[in-house]
Structure formats: structure tokens, C-alpha cells
Amino acid sequence: MNISKDLKIIEAILFSSTDPVLESDLKEKISNKENIKSLLEKLKNYYTGRGIVLKKTGNTWSFRTAPELSDELTIFKEQKRKLSKAAIETLAIIAYHQPITRAEIEDIRGVQMGRGSIDHLMEIGWIKPKGRKNTPGRPTTWITTETFLEHFELDNIDSLPNKEELENSGFLEKKSAITTIADLAKEQENFQLIDSEIQEEELEDFINKK
């Protein structure tokens, strides 16, 4: 591989960063900015089959341990966080309907909600405020974060399973959408997700509203 100065800069930034780096930030640091995508792909291909790999999640890039080595390098540390039924349902609704207001979440769930669910999801880092909706009262709208995409190993929000994929996987039975996502993803933390009681017709209803 021809190692240019720009490629070295990108590699050094990614190695030294403790968090995934935005592609736009990497672009700002190199001279030939129009080559950013080709340089990242070249670096990704270079590390294919090695002990670490270059991974894209959303609009960020980071080096990760190669999947086949995860068992050998895993350090087991028990960390239990309980997500309530309300929090699981709220997260699923936000994921499929973002940006969405608190009132719209309540309308889909059919019940009023306390601040606990949203506060807990913000603390974990899976949701954040997007802005305010141009309606009376200008309520805050909520969206999922890059941390959400990273935890569930999604390239972007469009990678969420749709109704057909849920049905084909056999998950569309008494499970919330976010529980399905958790089952499909490799869990990197020991979260205890409390089973949601959403029935099949309720799950179909809010997925169809996507």
C-alpha cells in the first residue's frame, strides 16, 4: 500500500483517539480533502484480516478488535443496568419515528410518561434532543445518537430491521423492536433488558407508522 502523508495523518488520528472520529473531522486534517473516502477505504482494506479492523458506524470511524479475537481478549466485568418497560418502548418509538416529541411518544404508547425514561436514555447516551418542533409550545424533539448506532452495530438508522425482517426472523411476537435489535447485535455490556409486554398488533402498528 502506498502510504501518503494524508493516509498517515488519518491513521494516527484514529489510533490516538479514544472515541470514534467523525469523517468530517478527519477530512479537515488532510490536504487532499476530496480523497477522504478513498483514503479511508484504502486504510480499511489494509487492516482487513489483521488483529484490528477499521469500522464505520454512522458518520464516524474507529479501530476495533477483529471480531474473531473478541473471545480471547474479553475482560469480564459485570455491569447491570435495568431498562424499564417504559424506557424500552420509548427507545423503540424514538428509533423508528425520530425526530419525535414527548407528546407524540405518549400518543403512540397510549399512556402518559414520566421524565424517568427519557432521562435514563439520555444518561446512557442513546438519545439526545434534536431541536424544537414548530408547533404551539415548541416542544423538544428527540433522536437517537451515534452511541446508539455504535452499541447496536448499525451503519445508520436505516439499518434498523423493518416489519418484514422482524417477521422473517421470528421476532414479531410479544417483543419490542428494541429488544429485537439487542438480540441481533453483539452485546458489549451486560444490560438486563426487562421484557416488554407489547403485543404483536401494537408492534406492527408503530412500525407501520415509520
N, C-alpha and C positions, 0 to 999 in steps of 0.2 A: 504494500500500500504506500503510495506517495504521500508522505506526511508534510503537509504545508503548515505554515505558521498559524493560519486560521484554525486548522484542524487541531493543532497543539493547544491553542487557546481554549477551544471548546472542551477538549478532553480534560485540561487542567481545571477548568471551572467546575465541571461535573464531578470530578474526583474530589475536589476540595469542599464541595457543598454538602451540608448535612441534610438538606431538603431538596426535593425536585426543583429544577430550574425552568422557568418559563422560556419557551423558544424565542420569544421576542427579546428577552434579556440577553440570551446568547447571541442573537443577531446583532445587537448593539455593540458587542465587544469585538467583532471581526471586521476586517477591511472590505472584503467582497460579500456584502450583505445578501446579494441575490443568490449566493451559493449555499445559504444556510441549510436548506432541506437536503441538498445533495451531500453536503459535508456530514450531516447527522446520519444519513443513510449509510454513508461510507464507514463512519465510525461504528454504527450498529452492526454492519456486516463483518467488520474487523473483529469484533468481540463475540460473534456467533460461535458457539461451541467451546467457549473458554469458561473460566471459573466465575466470571462476572459477565453480565449482559447489559446492553443499553436498552432501557424500556421507556416507551412513551405512554403517558397517561394524561388524557385531556390535552392541554396545551403545554405540558411540562415533560422534561426528560430527566432521567436519573439512572445511575448504575445500580444494578441489583445482583444479588447472588443467583447464579444459574439455578433454575428450578430443580434440576436433578441432584443438586448438592444440599438442598434445604434440610433434609432429614439429618445429614451428618453435622450440620452447623447450627441446628436449632438449640437454643438455650431455653429450657422450660421454666417459665415463671407464671404462676397462676395469678390472673387478674380478672376478677369477676365484676362485671357491671350489668345490672339488670335494666333492661328496657321494658317499660310498662307496655301493656296492650295499646294504650292511647298513643304512646311515643312511636311504636312500630307502625301503627296505622297512619299517623301524621307524617312520618318519614316517607312511607309508600306513596301517599297522596301528593306530597311535595315533589317527589321524584318524577311522578307521571304527569303532573299538572303545572309545573313551575313556569313562570313566576305566579305565585298564588297567595292570596291574603288569608289571614286568620279566619275571617268570616266565611270565605269560600271553603276552607278546610272543614269548618264546622258544618257547612251545608252538605258536603259530601258524606261526612261521618254521621250526620243526623243528630249530633249531640254537641252541647257546648263543651269547651275545653278550658282547663286552667293554663297558666303560663308554664307549668312544670314541664310539659312535653317539649315545647319549643326551647325552653331554657336548657334542658338536658341535651337536646340535639345540637344546640349551639356550643355547649361545653365540650362535647365530643369532637366538634369541628365538622359535622356532616352537613349543616345548613348555615345560611347566612342571609341577612336582609339584602334585597336587591335594590330597593328604592320604594317609592310610593306610587300607588295607583291613582290615576287622575279621575277619582270619583269623590263624592261628598265625604269629608273627613280625611281624605288622602291616606288610606290605610297602608301600612307597610306590606310589601310583597316578599316572599321567601323563595329561595332557590337552594339547590344542593351545591356543594363545594368541590374543589379539586381533591380535597381529602376524602370525600365520599367516593369519587371515581377511583382514587388510588387504593382505598381499602377494599373495594369490591372488584378491583382489576378491570375497570371499564375504560375503553379508549375515549368514549364520550357518552353523553346522556342518551344518545340514540341507540346505544348498545344494550339498553335495558330490554329484557325479554318482553315481547308483545303477547297478546292473548293467545295467538296460535302456538307460539313457542312454549308458553306455560301449559297449554293443553297437551301438546305432544310430549312434554317432559313428565306429565302426570302430576304436576304440582297444583293444578287448579282445583284443589279440594281442601276446604277449611284451612287454607294458609293465606297469609297476607303476601302481597307482592314482594315486600322487602325481605320476608323470611325466605322466599324462593331465591332471591338474589344472594342471600347469605349462604344458602345451601349450594349454590352454583359456584361461589367464589372460594378461594383458598383462604381460610381464616388465619389472620396473622396475630390476632389477640383472642383471648378466651372470653368472649362475650356470651352471657347467658341471655338468650332472646326468649322472652316469655311468649308462648304460643298465642297467636291472635285467634279470635273467635269469628273472624269474618267468614261468612258463608259464601259458597260459590257464586250465587247470583249477585251478592254485594261486590265481590271482587271483579266480576265481569263488568258490572255497572261502571265502576270508576276507571277501569282500564279502557273501556269503550269511550269514555269521555276525554281520553288523552288527545 
